[in-house]
Amino acid sequence: MNVRPFGGKTPQLGRGVFVDPSSVVLGDVTIGDDCSIWPAVVVRGDMLHIRIGARTSVQDGSVLHITHAGPFNPAGYPLVIGDDVTIGHKVLLHGCTIGNRALIGMGSIIMDGAVVEDEVIVGAGSLVPANRTLRSGHLYVGSPAREIRTLTDEEKAFFTYSANNYVRLKDQHMAEEWAR
């Protein structure tokens, strides 16, 4: 079973959520309506919670985890992701906060306590260090990620386009799977 309880907590899936059979979602995880979890994704809420907003897409091979509470970090860091977020292939999100309408490029890593505000693009292969904040409305790239420029109106419009596109695609996948 790829959606399973852990530590007395069972993942809560919103309406119309697609979780590919090759992915694993476990523990204290809440996934909003019309989200898609694509092949080989791990969403592991085993020591703290993970919250994913509506219409968010998590692409193939990504790992979503938390930072547990302990002597060096008494509160820990949950993973919180907003609405209409596109998370590219092989992204690692670890105990961070992602706002609404964001694009996290392929192969990016966002570390403990980092905050990506609303309407941000994180370029492919970027590293966002622990406890860093990426300001709303900008493109960030590099390792460590640095602000490159303000987003265009066209780039901002892409956030909801991408989210809606993945809602349509996951609906197709769900229709074909259930038709078998």
N, CA, C and O of each residue as an XYZ file, in Angstrom:
720
protein
N       0.849     -1.189      0.000
C       0.000      0.000      0.000
C       0.888      1.243      0.000
O       1.808      1.349      0.810
N       0.617      2.178     -0.899
C       1.482      3.348     -1.015
C       1.021      4.562     -0.213
O       1.782      5.521     -0.081
N      -0.190      4.554      0.322
C      -0.654      5.592      1.234
C      -0.929      4.871      2.542
O      -1.849      4.059      2.643
N      -0.101      5.190      3.560
C      -0.203      4.366      4.766
C       0.021      5.175      6.038
O       0.702      6.200      6.036
N      -0.578      4.677      7.137
C      -0.401      5.355      8.412
C       0.987      5.103      8.988
O       1.675      4.146      8.633
N       1.368      5.998      9.888
C       2.587      5.803     10.667
C       2.424      6.570     11.970
O       1.955      7.708     11.965
N       2.801      5.969     13.070
C       2.747      6.629     14.369
C       1.365      7.104     14.756
O       1.220      8.132     15.418
N       0.352      6.367     14.351
C      -1.018      6.733     14.689
C      -1.615      7.830     13.822
O      -2.726      8.287     14.090
N      -0.907      8.257     12.798
C      -1.400      9.299     11.886
C      -1.585      8.702     10.495
O      -0.706      8.008      9.983
N      -2.727      8.978      9.898
C      -3.033      8.484      8.559
C      -3.114      9.655      7.598
O      -3.778     10.645      7.905
N      -2.455      9.577      6.436
C      -2.547     10.670      5.460
C      -3.997     10.999      5.099
O      -4.835     10.110      4.949
N      -4.265     12.278      4.967
C      -5.587     12.766      4.587
C      -5.492     13.334      3.179
O      -4.752     14.285      2.928
N      -6.253     12.738      2.262
C      -6.216     13.158      0.864
C      -7.496     13.906      0.521
O      -8.597     13.430      0.800
N      -7.346     15.072     -0.082
C      -8.496     15.853     -0.511
C      -9.206     15.200     -1.697
O      -8.836     14.118     -2.153
N     -10.209     15.874     -2.165
C     -11.015     15.393     -3.286
C     -10.176     15.409     -4.569
O      -9.503     16.398     -4.861
N     -10.218     14.321     -5.324
C      -9.571     14.263     -6.629
C      -8.056     14.193     -6.588
O      -7.406     14.583     -7.557
N      -7.474     13.711     -5.503
C      -6.020     13.597     -5.404
C      -5.549     12.345     -6.132
O      -6.124     11.268     -5.971
N      -4.502     12.494     -6.932
C      -3.875     11.370     -7.629
C      -2.532     11.077     -6.976
O      -1.671     11.952     -6.888
N      -2.358      9.831     -6.515
C      -1.071      9.364     -5.999
C      -0.671      8.175     -6.856
O      -1.333      7.137     -6.823
N       0.408      8.316     -7.624
C       0.875      7.224     -8.466
C       1.190      6.007     -7.598
O       1.728      6.155     -6.501
N       0.864      4.817     -8.073
C       1.116      3.605     -7.281
C       2.579      3.385     -6.901
O       2.853      2.655     -5.949
N       3.515      3.988     -7.611
C       4.929      3.803     -7.281
C       5.419      4.794     -6.221
O       6.577      4.728     -5.810
N       4.566      5.697     -5.780
C       4.933      6.686     -4.766
C       4.524      6.212     -3.381
O       3.734      5.279     -3.236
N       5.078      6.874     -2.358
C       4.747      6.557     -0.973
C       4.366      7.847     -0.268
O       5.096      8.836     -0.325
N       3.211      7.829      0.403
C       2.750      8.927      1.239
C       2.458      8.315      2.599
O       1.626      7.414      2.710
N       3.148      8.805      3.651
C       2.921      8.179      4.954
C       2.957      9.175      6.097
O       3.639     10.198      6.048
N       2.189      8.831      7.137
C       2.201      9.589      8.372
C       1.283     10.787      8.371
O       0.206     10.766      7.774
N       1.724     11.840      9.051
C       0.935     13.043      9.277
C       1.027     13.960      8.057
O       1.749     14.957      8.055
N       0.279     13.592      7.027
C       0.304     14.297      5.741
C      -1.129     14.668      5.365
O      -2.035     13.839      5.442
N      -1.319     15.915      4.961
C      -2.594     16.365      4.415
C      -2.325     16.921      3.030
O      -1.481     17.799      2.853
N      -3.052     16.400      2.046
C      -2.893     16.827      0.653
C      -4.219     17.421      0.188
O      -5.263     16.776      0.286
N      -4.175     18.647     -0.317
C      -5.374     19.363     -0.736
C      -6.004     18.825     -2.016
O      -5.438     17.965     -2.692
N      -7.164     19.338     -2.329
C      -7.936     18.912     -3.499
C      -7.133     19.061     -4.794
O      -6.359     20.001     -4.970
N      -7.349     18.098     -5.689
C      -6.823     18.127     -7.063
C      -5.303     18.162     -7.159
O      -4.757     18.668     -8.140
N      -4.617     17.631     -6.154
C      -3.156     17.529     -6.214
C      -2.754     16.266     -6.962
O      -3.546     15.338     -7.124
N      -1.502     16.255     -7.415
C      -0.971     15.065     -8.081
C       0.411     14.749     -7.526
O       1.276     15.617     -7.405
N       0.585     13.478     -7.194
C       1.846     12.949     -6.691
C       2.287     11.930     -7.735
O       1.700     10.853     -7.832
N       3.305     12.256     -8.511
C       3.700     11.485     -9.681
C       4.663     10.341     -9.326
O       5.002     10.183     -8.154
N       5.111      9.542    -10.300
C       5.884      8.333     -9.997
C       7.133      8.577     -9.146
O       7.849      9.566     -9.306
N       7.359      7.627     -8.234
C       8.578      7.552     -7.411
C       8.773      8.739     -6.471
O       9.905      9.090     -6.139
N       7.677      9.355     -6.043
C       7.735     10.448     -5.073
C       7.598      9.862     -3.670
O       6.859      8.903     -3.451
N       8.332     10.461     -2.720
C       8.204     10.096     -1.308
C       7.729     11.327     -0.551
O       8.352     12.387     -0.617
N       6.609     11.177      0.176
C       6.073     12.225      1.040
C       6.026     11.605      2.433
O       5.119     10.833      2.744
N       7.014     11.946      3.275
C       7.220     11.211      4.526
C       7.027     12.116      5.738
O       7.943     12.814      6.174
N       5.797     12.081      6.269
C       5.453     12.833      7.472
C       5.521     11.935      8.694
O       4.521     11.745      9.387
N       6.696     11.384      8.960
C       6.805     10.394     10.033
C       7.178     10.974     11.394
O       6.954     10.319     12.412
N       7.741     12.185     11.445
C       8.124     12.763     12.735
C       7.555     14.159     12.957
O       7.684     14.710     14.050
N       6.937     14.730     11.953
C       6.286     16.036     12.018
C       5.366     16.113     10.800
O       5.432     15.251      9.924
N       4.521     17.120     10.737
C       3.499     17.136      9.691
C       3.974     17.753      8.373
O       4.903     18.559      8.314
N       3.274     17.320      7.322
C       3.424     17.867      5.973
C       2.036     18.309      5.520
O       1.071     17.551      5.625
N       1.940     19.532      5.018
C       0.686     20.069      4.497
C       0.924     20.549      3.074
O       1.838     21.332      2.813
N       0.090     20.070      2.158
C       0.198     20.437      0.746
C      -1.141     21.031      0.328
O      -2.185     20.406      0.510
N      -1.111     22.240     -0.233
C      -2.325     22.934     -0.635
C      -2.945     22.352     -1.900
O      -2.448     21.369     -2.451
N      -4.011     22.955     -2.343
C      -4.782     22.492     -3.499
C      -4.028     22.716     -4.814
O      -3.246     23.656     -4.954
N      -4.290     21.822     -5.767
C      -3.789     21.918     -7.141
C      -2.265     21.969     -7.230
O      -1.714     22.557     -8.161
N      -1.600     21.366     -6.282
C      -0.148     21.300     -6.300
C       0.284     19.990     -6.932
O      -0.304     18.939     -6.676
N       1.316     20.063     -7.761
C       1.841     18.906     -8.480
C       3.262     18.622     -8.012
O       4.116     19.507     -8.001
N       3.501     17.360     -7.621
C       4.830     16.946     -7.177
C       5.350     15.939     -8.207
O       4.838     14.825     -8.317
N       6.366     16.347     -8.949
C       6.846     15.569    -10.087
C       7.750     14.399     -9.682
O       8.213     14.299     -8.546
N       7.974     13.536    -10.649
C       8.675     12.269    -10.499
C       9.979     12.378     -9.718
O      10.793     13.270     -9.958
N      10.163     11.450     -8.775
C      11.416     11.310     -8.056
C      11.667     12.328     -6.966
O      12.767     12.366     -6.414
N      10.692     13.153     -6.635
C      10.886     14.161     -5.591
C      10.756     13.539     -4.201
O      10.078     12.529     -4.014
N      11.427     14.172     -3.225
C      11.376     13.728     -1.839
C      10.922     14.900     -0.985
O      11.527     15.972     -1.016
N       9.846     14.691     -0.218
C       9.291     15.698      0.676
C       9.377     15.161      2.091
O       8.797     14.118      2.396
N      10.098     15.862      2.964
C      10.289     15.403      4.333
C      10.305     16.597      5.271
O      10.140     17.738      4.840
N      10.502     16.333      6.542
C      10.458     17.347      7.592
C      11.778     17.341      8.342
O      12.662     16.531      8.061
N      11.904     18.253      9.299
C      13.025     18.231     10.233
C      12.435     17.983     11.611
O      11.655     18.793     12.112
N      12.801     16.881     12.217
C      12.205     16.501     13.503
C      12.608     17.467     14.622
O      13.634     18.143     14.552
N      11.767     17.505     15.647
C      12.066     18.291     16.837
C      13.085     17.534     17.668
O      12.963     16.323     17.851
N      14.087     18.238     18.172
C      15.121     17.605     18.975
C      15.902     18.656     19.739
O      15.541     19.832     19.723
N      16.965     18.246     20.407
C      17.716     19.174     21.261
C      18.351     20.343     20.502
O      18.592     21.397     21.092
N      18.620     20.178     19.232
C      19.237     21.256     18.455
C      18.221     22.096     17.706
O      18.554     23.131     17.127
N      16.972     21.637     17.724
C      15.890     22.310     17.012
C      14.592     21.943     17.733
O      13.856     21.081     17.252
N      14.291     22.569     18.866
C      13.193     22.119     19.726
C      11.824     22.036     19.062
O      11.037     21.154     19.403
N      11.520     22.924     18.127
C      10.203     22.896     17.486
C      10.189     22.051     16.218
O       9.120     21.660     15.750
N      11.356     21.766     15.659
C      11.402     21.087     14.370
C      10.917     22.013     13.268
O      10.546     23.159     13.521
N      10.925     21.505     12.048
C      10.394     22.249     10.913
C       9.459     21.342     10.133
O       9.905     20.367      9.528
N       8.146     21.657     10.139
C       7.244     20.916      9.264
C       7.502     21.322      7.813
O       8.263     22.253      7.549
N       6.878     20.634      6.898
C       6.914     21.012      5.486
C       5.532     21.529      5.127
O       4.537     20.821      5.278
N       5.473     22.764      4.651
C       4.204     23.381      4.284
C       4.330     23.922      2.872
O       5.238     24.695      2.566
N       3.401     23.501      2.010
C       3.395     23.894      0.599
C       2.025     24.480      0.290
O       1.007     23.907      0.676
N       1.987     25.604     -0.394
C       0.739     26.294     -0.686
C      -0.034     25.714     -1.862
O       0.189     24.577     -2.278
N      -0.941     26.519     -2.380
C      -1.794     26.167     -3.512
C      -1.101     26.501     -4.826
O      -0.286     27.421     -4.898
N      -1.439     25.733     -5.873
C      -0.996     26.023     -7.241
C       0.524     26.049     -7.375
O       1.084     26.915     -8.048
N       1.182     25.093     -6.727
C       2.636     24.985     -6.780
C       3.010     23.845     -7.712
O       2.429     22.763     -7.636
N       3.971     24.079     -8.586
C       4.519     23.028     -9.436
C       5.916     22.719     -8.926
O       6.799     23.577     -8.923
N       6.097     21.477     -8.496
C       7.378     21.009     -7.961
C       7.985     20.095     -9.014
O       7.438     19.030     -9.304
N       9.099     20.498     -9.582
C       9.727     19.784    -10.690
C      10.281     18.425    -10.305
O      10.264     18.034     -9.138
N      10.769     17.716    -11.305
C      11.325     16.379    -11.122
C      12.536     16.415    -10.191
O      13.353     17.334    -10.254
N      12.638     15.405     -9.330
C      13.786     15.199     -8.439
C      14.098     16.390     -7.533
O      15.263     16.719     -7.309
N      13.062     17.022     -7.023
C      13.224     18.125     -6.071
C      13.262     17.546     -4.662
O      12.552     16.586     -4.362
N      14.091     18.128     -3.798
C      14.131     17.775     -2.386
C      13.656     18.974     -1.580
O      14.293     20.027     -1.576
N      12.523     18.802     -0.894
C      11.999     19.825      0.008
C      12.114     19.270      1.413
O      11.548     18.217      1.708
N      12.846     19.965      2.296
C      13.123     19.425      3.619
C      12.814     20.465      4.691
O      13.585     21.402      4.895
N      11.681     20.294      5.375
C      11.339     21.161      6.489
C      11.298     22.631      6.136
O      11.800     23.466      6.889
N      10.706     22.956      4.998
C      10.657     24.345      4.526
C       9.211     24.763      4.309
O       8.288     23.971      4.503
N       9.025     25.998      3.912
C       7.702     26.533      3.607
C       7.726     27.107      2.199
O       8.578     27.928      1.856
N       6.765     26.653      1.387
C       6.611     27.132      0.011
C       5.260     27.833     -0.057
O       4.243     27.245      0.311
N       5.233     29.062     -0.515
C       3.989     29.818     -0.614
C       3.107     29.342     -1.759
O       3.300     28.250     -2.292
N       2.151     30.162     -2.125
C       1.217     29.873     -3.219
C       1.813     30.299     -4.558
O       2.635     31.212     -4.636
N       1.369     29.602     -5.617
C       1.759     29.954     -6.976
C       3.274     30.084     -7.110
O       3.811     31.168     -7.338
N       3.936     28.954     -6.963
C       5.392     28.915     -7.094
C       5.777     27.794     -8.044
O       5.014     26.854     -8.264
N       6.965     27.912     -8.596
C       7.545     26.866     -9.442
C       8.913     26.548     -8.860
O       9.781     27.415     -8.760
N       9.087     25.293     -8.480
C      10.364     24.826     -7.951
C      10.994     23.974     -9.045
O      10.506     22.884     -9.343
N      12.068     24.461     -9.640
C      12.682     23.830    -10.806
C      13.294     22.476    -10.503
O      13.631     22.161     -9.362
N      13.430     21.684    -11.557
C      13.953     20.326    -11.461
C      15.284     20.273    -10.711
O      16.170     21.101    -10.921
N      15.397     19.284     -9.839
C      16.647     19.042     -9.139
C      17.000     20.045     -8.057
O      18.111     20.013     -7.530
N      16.088     20.925     -7.718
C      16.367     21.919     -6.680
C      16.282     21.301     -5.290
O      15.612     20.290     -5.080
N      16.979     21.934     -4.344
C      16.973     21.519     -2.947
C      16.636     22.744     -2.109
O      17.274     23.790     -2.231
N      15.624     22.600     -1.256
C      15.244     23.687     -0.360
C      15.300     23.134      1.060
O      14.614     22.169      1.398
N      16.129     23.767      1.879
C      16.498     23.210      3.177
C      15.662     23.743      4.347
O      14.804     24.612      4.191
N      15.948     23.191      5.502
C      15.254     23.416      6.766
C      15.046     24.898      7.087
O      15.991     25.688      7.081
N      13.800     25.255      7.365
C      13.485     26.606      7.791
C      13.463     27.641      6.687
O      13.134     28.799      6.944
N      13.803     27.260      5.461
C      13.744     28.210      4.346
C      12.284     28.537      4.039
O      11.393     27.710      4.234
N      12.059     29.751      3.560
C      10.722     30.199      3.183
C      10.784     30.725      1.754
O      11.559     31.629      1.443
N       9.958     30.148      0.897
C       9.777     30.631     -0.471
C       8.408     31.306     -0.484
O       7.383     30.632     -0.380
N       8.387     32.606     -0.609
C       7.130     33.344     -0.564
C       6.291     33.077     -1.815
O       6.730     32.357     -2.711
N       5.087     33.653     -1.882
C       4.191     33.491     -3.025
C       4.847     34.003     -4.309
O       5.658     34.929     -4.289
N       4.473     33.375     -5.419
C       4.875     33.811     -6.756
C       6.387     33.944     -6.894
O       6.919     35.022     -7.157
N       7.054     32.823     -6.709
C       8.510     32.747     -6.846
C       8.835     31.605     -7.794
O       8.193     30.555     -7.760
N       9.837     31.815     -8.641
C      10.408     30.726     -9.434
C      11.792     30.439     -8.872
O      12.625     31.336     -8.741
N      12.023     29.163     -8.540
C      13.339     28.689     -8.145
C      13.861     27.899     -9.343
O      13.307     26.855     -9.686
N      14.916     28.388     -9.974
C      15.450     27.774    -11.180
C      15.977     26.373    -10.944
O      16.369     26.025     -9.830
N      15.985     25.573    -11.994
C      16.439     24.181    -11.918
C      17.830     24.093    -11.300
O      18.713     24.898    -11.595
N      18.001     23.099    -10.440
C      19.294     22.826     -9.839
C      19.725     23.787     -8.752
O      20.888     23.785     -8.350
N      18.812     24.605     -8.271
C      19.172     25.597     -7.251
C      19.196     24.981     -5.852
O      18.518     23.990     -5.585
N      19.982     25.581     -4.973
C      20.044     25.209     -3.565
C      19.635     26.418     -2.739
O      20.270     27.471     -2.799
N      18.563     26.255     -1.965
C      18.130     27.300     -1.050
C      18.581     26.866      0.341
O      18.046     25.902      0.888
N      19.561     27.565      0.921
C      20.107     27.169      2.218
C      19.082     27.286      3.354
O      18.044     27.931      3.206
N      19.391     26.660      4.471
C      18.534     26.694      5.653
C      18.255     28.132      6.082
O      19.125     29.002      6.035
N      17.013     28.348      6.500
C      16.559     29.612      7.099
C      16.641     30.830      6.174
O      16.634     31.964      6.651
N      16.717     30.613      4.889
C      16.755     31.709      3.911
C      15.335     32.016      3.459
O      14.510     31.106      3.377
N      15.033     33.268      3.166
C      13.728     33.668      2.645
C      13.899     34.191      1.226
O      14.735     35.057      0.966
N      13.084     33.646      0.299
C      13.057     34.120     -1.083
C      11.821     35.006     -1.240
O      10.695     34.548     -1.049
N      12.035     36.267     -1.588
C      10.965     37.259     -1.656
C      10.011     37.023     -2.818
O      10.410     36.574     -3.892
N       8.763     37.331     -2.581
C       7.696     37.182     -3.562
C       8.009     37.956     -4.841
O       8.567     39.052     -4.810
N       7.628     37.345     -5.972
C       7.697     38.040     -7.251
C       9.039     38.024     -7.943
O       9.280     38.848     -8.824
N       9.936     37.096     -7.568
C      11.275     37.092     -8.151
C      11.694     35.706     -8.639
O      11.142     34.684     -8.231
N      12.683     35.708     -9.523
C      13.352     34.499     -9.994
C      14.642     34.346     -9.210
O      15.404     35.299     -9.050
N      14.879     33.125     -8.721
C      16.111     32.799     -7.995
C      16.782     31.621     -8.674
O      16.114     30.666     -9.072
N      18.089     31.682     -8.810
C      18.847     30.562     -9.371
C      20.191     30.456     -8.660
O      20.675     31.408     -8.048
N      20.780     29.255     -8.764
C      22.142     29.058     -8.290
C      22.255     28.263     -7.014
O      21.266     27.829     -6.423
N      23.500     28.086     -6.611
C      23.827     27.323     -5.417
C      24.937     28.059     -4.660
O      26.116     27.882     -4.968
N      24.575     28.870     -3.686
C      23.231     29.078     -3.148
C      22.385     29.958     -4.080
O      22.905     30.750     -4.866
N      21.080     29.788     -3.961
C      20.162     30.550     -4.813
C      20.290     32.038     -4.523
O      20.395     32.458     -3.371
N      20.278     32.824     -5.597
C      20.319     34.272     -5.447
C      19.262     34.898     -6.358
O      18.901     34.344     -7.396
N      18.787     36.050     -5.944
C      17.761     36.762     -6.698
C      18.359     37.269     -8.001
O      19.407     37.915     -8.008
N      17.673     36.966     -9.114
C      18.147     37.377    -10.437
C      17.376     38.590    -10.952
O      17.961     39.561    -11.430
N      16.031     38.510    -10.841
C      15.220     39.613    -11.371
C      13.776     39.457    -10.920
O      13.383     38.438    -10.350
N      12.998     40.501    -11.194
C      11.560     40.485    -10.938
C      10.874     39.632    -12.009
O      11.282     39.649    -13.170
N       9.844     38.895    -11.625
C       9.097     38.089    -12.589
C       8.249     38.974    -13.496
O       7.768     40.031    -13.089
N       8.079     38.519    -14.729
C       7.200     39.206    -15.671
C       5.751     38.803    -15.399
O       5.495     37.823    -14.699
N       4.814     39.556    -15.950
C       3.395     39.197    -15.825
C       3.127     37.844    -16.472
O       2.327     37.057    -15.966
N       3.795     37.574    -17.588
C       3.625     36.284    -18.260
C       4.096     35.129    -17.365
O       3.434     34.093    -17.294
N       5.216     35.300    -16.696
C       5.709     34.260    -15.779
C       4.747     34.065    -14.610
O       4.521     32.935    -14.179
N       4.188     35.140    -14.102
C       3.221     35.027    -13.010
C       1.957     34.301    -13.467
O       1.376     33.531    -12.702
N       1.531     34.538    -14.695
C       0.352     33.849    -15.229
C       0.604     32.361    -15.406
O      -0.330     31.561    -15.369
N       1.867     31.988    -15.597
C       2.214     30.587    -15.800
C       1.908     29.724    -14.573
O       1.624     28.535    -14.721
N       1.959     30.292    -13.372
C       1.736     29.501    -12.162
C       0.383     28.794    -12.190
O       0.313     27.583    -11.983
N      -0.686     29.539    -12.444
C      -2.010     28.910    -12.457
C      -2.211     28.071    -13.717
O      -2.900     27.051    -13.674
N      -1.621     28.487    -14.838
C      -1.680     27.649    -16.034
C      -1.081     26.276    -15.744
O      -1.701     25.256    -16.043
N       0.114     26.242    -15.166
C       0.796     24.977    -14.878
C      -0.021     24.125    -13.905
O      -0.182     22.922    -14.110
N      -0.533     24.754    -12.851
C      -1.340     24.014    -11.876
C      -2.559     23.396    -12.548
O      -2.855     22.221    -12.334
N      -3.267     24.175    -13.355
C      -4.462     23.659    -14.032
C      -4.117     22.582    -15.054
O      -4.874     21.627    -15.227
N      -2.990     22.727    -15.726
C      -2.559     21.712    -16.683
C      -2.342     20.368    -15.978
O      -2.746     19.325    -16.494
N      -1.711     20.390    -14.810
C      -1.475     19.141    -14.087
C      -2.751     18.588    -13.467
O      -2.848     17.378    -13.261
N      -3.725     19.428    -13.165
C      -5.029     18.922    -12.729
C      -5.663     18.139    -13.873
O      -6.191     17.047    -13.662
N      -5.613     18.693    -15.086
C      -6.180     17.980    -16.248
C      -5.450     16.660    -16.498
O      -6.086     15.640    -16.767
N      -4.122     16.675    -16.410
C      -3.355     15.463    -16.661
C      -3.622     14.398    -15.607
O      -3.774     13.226    -15.954
N      -3.683     14.764    -14.346
C      -3.953     13.765    -13.299
C      -5.358     13.209    -13.456
O      -5.592     12.034    -13.175
N      -6.314     14.051    -13.909
C      -7.666     13.549    -14.171
C      -7.652     12.485    -15.270
O      -8.366     11.486    -15.176
N      -6.846     12.696    -16.304
C      -6.710     11.682    -17.361
C      -6.133     10.382    -16.794
O      -6.630      9.294    -17.085
N      -5.088     10.505    -15.990
C      -4.485      9.318    -15.386
C      -5.477      8.579    -14.503
O      -5.557      7.352    -14.541
N      -6.230      9.324    -13.711
C      -7.208      8.692    -12.829
C      -8.307      8.001    -13.636
O      -8.737      6.905    -13.277
N      -8.761      8.623    -14.712
C      -9.816      8.019    -15.538
C      -9.321      6.720    -16.180
O     -10.060      5.738    -16.237
N      -8.086      6.712    -16.659
C      -7.556      5.494    -17.286
C      -7.303      4.403    -16.263
O      -7.540      3.230    -16.552
N      -6.830      4.751    -15.083
C      -6.570      3.745    -14.042
C      -7.879      3.131    -13.587
O      -7.972      1.913    -13.437
N      -8.892      3.960    -13.365
C     -10.161      3.434    -12.860
C     -10.929      2.703    -13.943
O     -11.828      1.923    -13.630
N     -10.605      2.928    -15.202
C     -11.289      2.239    -16.305
C     -10.827      0.798    -16.446
O     -11.491     -0.009    -17.097
N      -9.685      0.470    -15.837
C      -9.171     -0.918    -15.954
C      -9.987     -1.907    -15.198
O      -9.677     -3.099    -15.206
